[in-house]
Amino acid sequence: MRPRVQLTGLAALLLGAAAPASAGSAVTAQTTAGTSSLELDGRGTSSTHIVKIAELSLSSDASAGLTMTITSGSLAKADGSTPVTFQVVLVDRAAQAPASAAFTTASGTPYLFSTHSAGTVEKDIYIKYAPAARQDPGSYSASVDLDVMDN
């Protein structure tokens, strides 16, 4: 069984604490400011938002490195209102926010990241989402799972 870090929250995506991935790997996830108050009001126009939701530290002592799977999906309300799909992408720590074109993995499809040697890498997770022009107001939630294992 592979451990996971689950990211959940109201009106946003929030990260859990550090979690071991396997005997030789570890992942630490830290949410960033603003993940609990994502902009969902299109104010009559639909616009795309790209937001950093977490900073990750991934380490492995396995000579072949590690592989991490990140889930994406939808920000949803409990009442079944129209959900807001989102995509995820990783960038190097402290790099500029990615362009919209960097989000190539469809919402609901696992995003994969692999290293090929032992060591530690620092990454940032960004999401891209576009609420409807007249998105229903209220509290939305979503989860993002990180599944990490040695190669």
C-alpha positions, 0 to 999 in steps of 0.5 A: 500500500502506498501512502498518500497526502490528501489535499482538501479544503473549503473554497480551495485546495489545502495540503496535509502535512508531511507523509512518508512515501515508501521506505526510501522516499519522503514527501513534505507538502506545505500549502501556500497563502490564498489556497483557502480563498480562490477567486470563483466570482467571474463577475459576468465573464469567465476568466482563467486563474493560475494559482500556486497551491503548495510547495513540495520537497520530494526525496528518495534514496532509491538509486532509480529515484521516485515517481509521484502521481498527482490527482486533479478534478473539480471544485464542487459544492455539496448541493451539486451546483456546477463544479469548476474543473481544475488541472495541475502542473509542477514547476521548479521551486520559486520559478515563475508561474506556468503559462496556461499552455503548460497544463497539458494533463486533462482534469481528472487524469493523473499528472505524473512526475518522475526523478531518475536518481537518488536525491531531493527535489523542490517543486511547486504545484499550480492549478489552473481553473476557469469558473463560469461567468456566473458561478454559483456563490458559496463554499467549494471544496476539492482534494488533490492526492499525492501518491509517491513511490520509489522507482 
